[in-house]
Amino acid sequence: MLALGTFAVTWFTVIAIAVDLDGLVNLEPGGWIAAVVTAVPVATTFLLPDDSRPLCRPKELPSWAEILIIAAVFAVGLYVVNYGIQTDADHPEPFLGYLIAVGFAAVALVKAGLISRISELTSAYRSVTLVAALITAIVFPFFQDKSSFTELGVNIAIFATVALGLNIVVGLAGLLDLGYVAFLGVGAYTAALVSGSTASTIDVKFPFWAAVITGGVVSLIFGVVIGAPTLRLRGDYLAIVTLGFGEIFRLAMLNLDGTSGPSVTNGPDGIPNIPLWRSSGSTSTTTTASADSPSTPTATTTC
């Protein structure tokens, strides 16, 4: 598998270079040598006898060593992902070569039994795995030299958090809540209004974390106020009520534009230019709270 992976990456590189040089005739001698040298192990591999054997049971390691392995896996994963997304977007060849290398490496790890072993370790140390995943997500932005992937990661984290909450409501509590996203909108609009945005209709400016907490608290209050009367409903009846609440919220936010109603949310334009917290103390304004989506109010990030 190592020989096949090396062959695939090398030949892809040689072909990509030849295309850029307008033909194989312009390829340097080193390219031809690399192509032949990597092809020889692949060809001779088929002449070897089959010596496959069952995987042996891995040796038991002390707990601290297994925890270090989990940490190392997340560190290597962060490096591999960061290396891939940092490739030049204007030249796709390096990224395609990266995908080929990662694909063959993944197959090799599966055949070697390392993936199953890592899965066993993460299952045995769930708390350690969650902490390692959280730390990896926190340090990820500090390895980026541009904000696009960080903003994408923020959006992923926001909606993943919403999905976890919906899983609790629907999956664990058994309540079919179709207007769940409205509470996300309540929190997003509240945080945007008190964030100090230039488009905010409220002359209030909270620090970043205070605005986040305020949005969460107001969303919690709305959840209690709206949820309390519907606790006796089940099944389709609850779904209809919550679906109606979600649509009522969307229409209400769109009409609070100063024309159809009081000027609070700027209607479909939302509340742009929300200051973002920066670890260096500086801020930039790129996020928008808006309910102009045809189905759901969301907290979005725009470039």
C-alpha positions as CSV (number, residue, x, y, z in Angstrom):
1,M,0.0,0.0,0.0
2,L,2.9,2.3,0.7
3,A,4.4,1.6,-2.7
4,L,1.1,2.1,-4.4
5,G,0.5,5.4,-2.6
6,T,4.0,6.7,-3.5
7,F,3.4,5.6,-7.1
8,A,0.1,7.4,-7.3
9,V,1.3,10.7,-5.8
10,T,4.5,10.7,-7.8
11,W,2.8,10.0,-11.1
12,F,0.1,12.6,-10.5
13,T,2.9,15.1,-9.7
14,V,4.8,14.2,-12.9
15,I,1.6,14.4,-15.0
16,A,0.7,17.8,-13.4
17,I,4.1,19.2,-14.1
18,A,4.1,17.9,-17.7
19,V,0.7,19.6,-18.3
20,D,2.0,22.9,-16.9
21,L,5.1,22.5,-19.2
22,D,2.9,21.8,-22.2
23,G,4.0,18.2,-22.8
24,L,6.0,15.3,-21.5
25,V,8.9,16.2,-23.8
26,N,9.6,19.2,-21.6
27,L,9.8,17.2,-18.4
28,E,13.1,17.3,-16.6
29,P,15.1,14.0,-16.3
30,G,14.4,13.9,-12.6
31,G,10.7,13.5,-13.3
32,W,11.3,10.5,-15.5
33,I,13.6,8.9,-12.9
34,A,11.0,9.4,-10.2
35,A,8.3,7.9,-12.3
36,V,10.3,4.8,-13.1
37,V,11.7,4.3,-9.6
38,T,8.2,4.4,-8.0
39,A,6.8,2.1,-10.7
40,V,9.3,-0.7,-10.0
41,P,8.2,-1.5,-6.4
42,V,4.5,-1.6,-7.5
43,A,5.4,-4.0,-10.4
44,T,7.5,-6.3,-8.2
45,T,5.0,-6.4,-5.4
46,F,2.8,-8.7,-7.5
47,L,5.6,-11.2,-7.7
48,L,5.9,-11.6,-4.0
49,P,4.1,-14.5,-2.3
50,D,1.0,-13.8,-0.2
51,D,2.2,-13.6,3.4
52,S,-0.9,-12.0,4.9
53,R,-1.6,-13.0,8.4
54,P,-4.3,-12.2,11.0
55,L,-3.7,-9.1,13.1
56,C,-2.2,-9.7,16.5
57,R,-3.9,-8.4,19.6
58,P,-2.1,-5.1,20.5
59,K,0.0,-5.0,23.6
60,E,-1.7,-3.4,26.6
61,L,-0.4,0.1,27.4
62,P,-0.6,2.1,30.6
63,S,-3.4,4.6,30.8
64,W,-1.1,7.7,30.4
65,A,0.3,6.2,27.2
66,E,-3.1,5.6,25.7
67,I,-4.2,9.2,26.6
68,L,-1.0,10.5,24.9
69,I,-1.9,8.5,21.8
70,I,-5.4,10.1,21.7
71,A,-3.8,13.6,22.0
72,A,-1.3,12.8,19.3
73,V,-4.0,11.6,16.9
74,F,-5.9,14.9,17.3
75,A,-2.7,16.9,16.9
76,V,-1.8,15.0,13.7
77,G,-5.3,15.3,12.4
78,L,-5.2,19.1,13.0
79,Y,-1.9,19.4,11.1
80,V,-3.2,17.3,8.2
81,V,-6.4,19.2,7.8
82,N,-4.7,22.6,8.2
83,Y,-2.1,21.5,5.6
84,G,-4.8,20.6,3.1
85,I,-6.9,23.8,3.4
86,Q,-3.8,26.0,3.2
87,T,-3.0,24.9,-0.3
88,D,-3.3,27.6,-3.0
89,A,-6.9,27.8,-4.2
90,D,-5.8,29.2,-7.6
91,H,-3.8,26.0,-8.3
92,P,-5.8,22.9,-7.5
93,E,-3.0,20.4,-8.4
94,P,-1.3,20.5,-4.9
95,F,-4.7,19.9,-3.2
96,L,-5.5,17.0,-5.5
97,G,-2.1,15.4,-4.7
98,Y,-2.9,16.0,-1.0
99,L,-6.2,14.1,-1.4
100,I,-4.5,11.2,-3.1
101,A,-1.9,10.9,-0.4
102,V,-4.5,11.2,2.4
103,G,-6.7,8.6,0.7
104,F,-4.0,6.0,0.4
105,A,-2.8,6.8,3.9
106,A,-6.3,6.2,5.3
107,V,-6.6,2.8,3.5
108,A,-3.2,1.8,4.8
109,L,-4.2,2.7,8.4
110,V,-7.4,0.7,8.1
111,K,-5.6,-2.4,6.7
112,A,-3.0,-2.1,9.5
113,G,-5.7,-2.1,12.1
114,L,-4.7,1.3,13.5
115,I,-8.1,2.9,12.9
116,S,-9.9,0.2,14.9
117,R,-7.3,0.5,17.6
118,I,-7.8,4.3,17.8
119,S,-11.6,3.8,17.9
120,E,-11.2,1.4,20.9
121,L,-9.1,4.0,22.7
122,T,-11.5,6.8,22.1
123,S,-14.4,4.7,23.2
124,A,-12.5,3.7,26.4
125,Y,-11.6,7.4,27.2
126,R,-14.7,9.3,26.1
127,S,-14.0,12.2,28.4
128,V,-10.4,12.6,27.3
129,T,-11.6,12.4,23.6
130,L,-14.2,15.1,24.1
131,V,-11.6,17.4,25.8
132,A,-9.1,16.8,23.1
133,A,-11.7,17.5,20.4
134,L,-12.7,20.8,22.2
135,I,-9.1,21.9,22.5
136,T,-8.5,21.1,18.9
137,A,-11.5,23.2,17.9
138,I,-10.3,26.1,20.1
139,V,-6.7,26.2,18.7
140,F,-7.8,25.7,15.1
141,P,-8.3,29.4,14.4
142,F,-4.8,30.2,15.6
143,F,-3.3,28.1,12.8
144,Q,-5.1,30.0,10.1
145,D,-3.6,32.9,8.0
146,K,-7.0,33.9,6.7
147,S,-10.4,34.2,8.2
148,S,-12.5,32.4,5.7
149,F,-12.0,28.9,7.2
150,T,-12.4,30.3,10.7
151,E,-15.7,31.9,9.9
152,L,-16.8,28.6,8.2
153,G,-15.8,26.8,11.4
154,V,-17.8,29.2,13.5
155,N,-20.9,28.6,11.4
156,I,-20.4,24.8,11.7
157,A,-20.1,25.1,15.5
158,I,-23.2,27.3,15.7
159,F,-25.4,24.9,13.8
160,A,-23.8,21.8,15.4
161,T,-24.8,23.2,18.8
162,V,-28.3,23.8,17.5
163,A,-28.5,20.3,16.2
164,L,-27.3,18.9,19.6
165,G,-30.1,20.9,21.4
166,L,-32.7,19.7,18.9
167,N,-31.5,16.1,19.5
168,I,-32.2,16.6,23.2
169,V,-35.6,18.0,22.6
170,V,-36.7,15.5,19.9
171,G,-34.5,12.5,20.5
172,L,-34.4,12.3,24.3
173,A,-37.5,14.2,25.4
174,G,-39.6,12.9,22.5
175,L,-41.0,16.4,21.6
176,L,-41.4,17.1,17.9
177,D,-40.4,20.7,17.9
178,L,-40.6,22.2,14.4
179,G,-40.1,25.8,15.5
180,Y,-36.9,25.1,17.4
181,V,-34.8,27.4,15.2
182,A,-36.9,30.4,16.3
183,F,-35.2,30.3,19.6
184,L,-31.9,30.5,17.8
185,G,-33.2,33.6,16.1
186,V,-34.3,35.2,19.4
187,G,-30.8,34.7,20.8
188,A,-29.1,35.9,17.6
189,Y,-31.2,39.1,17.4
190,T,-30.8,39.9,21.1
191,A,-27.0,39.5,20.9
192,A,-26.9,41.6,17.7
193,L,-29.0,44.4,19.2
194,V,-26.7,44.8,22.3
195,S,-23.4,44.1,20.5
196,G,-22.8,47.7,19.5
197,S,-23.5,47.2,15.8
198,T,-23.8,50.4,13.8
199,A,-27.1,49.1,12.5
200,S,-28.6,48.3,15.9
201,T,-31.7,50.3,16.8
202,I,-30.8,50.1,20.5
203,D,-28.1,52.4,21.8
204,V,-26.5,49.7,24.0
205,K,-23.0,48.2,23.6
206,F,-22.2,45.1,25.7
207,P,-18.8,43.4,25.6
208,F,-18.6,40.4,23.3
209,W,-19.1,37.7,26.0
210,A,-21.9,39.8,27.7
211,A,-23.8,40.0,24.4
212,V,-23.5,36.3,23.9
213,I,-24.7,35.5,27.5
214,T,-27.6,38.0,27.1
215,G,-28.7,36.3,23.9
216,G,-28.7,33.0,25.6
217,V,-30.6,34.2,28.6
218,V,-33.3,35.9,26.5
219,S,-33.6,32.8,24.3
220,L,-34.0,30.7,27.5
221,I,-36.8,33.0,28.8
222,F,-38.6,32.8,25.4
223,G,-38.2,29.0,25.5
224,V,-39.9,28.8,28.9
225,V,-42.7,31.3,28.0
226,I,-43.5,29.6,24.8
227,G,-42.8,26.1,25.9
228,A,-44.8,26.1,29.2
229,P,-48.3,26.3,27.5
230,T,-47.4,23.5,25.0
231,L,-46.1,20.9,27.5
232,R,-49.4,19.0,27.5
233,L,-49.3,18.7,23.7
234,R,-47.8,15.6,22.0
235,G,-47.2,14.4,18.5
236,D,-48.7,16.2,15.6
237,Y,-50.4,18.8,17.8
238,L,-47.1,19.9,19.3
239,A,-45.5,19.9,15.8
240,I,-48.3,22.2,14.5
241,V,-48.0,24.7,17.4
242,T,-44.2,24.9,17.2
243,L,-44.2,25.2,13.4
244,G,-46.7,28.1,13.7
245,F,-44.4,29.8,16.3
246,G,-41.5,29.5,14.0
247,E,-43.4,31.2,11.1
248,I,-44.8,33.8,13.4
249,F,-41.3,34.7,14.6
250,R,-40.0,35.0,11.1
251,L,-42.8,37.3,10.0
252,A,-42.5,39.3,13.1
253,M,-38.8,39.9,12.6
254,L,-39.4,40.9,9.0
255,N,-42.1,43.4,9.9
256,L,-40.1,45.1,12.7
257,D,-38.5,47.3,10.0
258,G,-39.9,50.7,10.9
259,T,-42.4,50.6,8.1
260,S,-44.8,47.7,8.8
261,G,-44.0,48.0,12.5
262,P,-41.6,49.5,15.0
263,S,-38.0,49.9,13.9
264,V,-36.2,47.1,15.8
265,T,-34.7,44.5,13.4
266,N,-34.3,46.4,10.1
267,G,-36.6,43.9,8.5
268,P,-35.0,41.7,5.8
269,D,-31.8,43.6,6.0
270,G,-31.1,42.3,9.4
271,I,-28.5,43.7,11.8
272,P,-25.1,43.7,10.0
273,N,-21.7,44.9,11.1
274,I,-21.7,43.0,14.4
275,P,-18.3,43.5,16.0
276,L,-16.4,40.2,16.4
277,W,-14.2,39.4,19.4
278,R,-10.6,39.1,18.7
279,S,-7.9,37.7,21.0
280,S,-5.6,40.6,20.2
281,G,-8.2,43.1,21.3
282,S,-9.1,44.4,17.9
283,T,-12.5,43.9,16.3
284,S,-13.9,43.6,12.8
285,T,-17.4,43.7,11.5
286,T,-18.5,40.8,9.3
287,T,-21.4,39.0,10.9
288,T,-25.1,39.6,10.3
289,A,-28.3,38.6,12.2
290,S,-31.1,38.3,9.8
291,A,-34.5,36.5,9.3
292,D,-34.6,37.0,5.5
293,S,-34.3,33.3,4.9
294,P,-37.5,31.9,3.4
295,S,-37.9,29.2,6.1
296,T,-35.7,29.9,9.1
297,P,-34.2,32.9,11.0
298,T,-30.5,32.4,11.4
299,A,-27.3,33.9,12.6
300,T,-25.0,34.0,9.6
301,T,-21.6,35.0,8.6
302,T,-20.8,36.9,5.4
303,C,-17.6,37.9,3.7
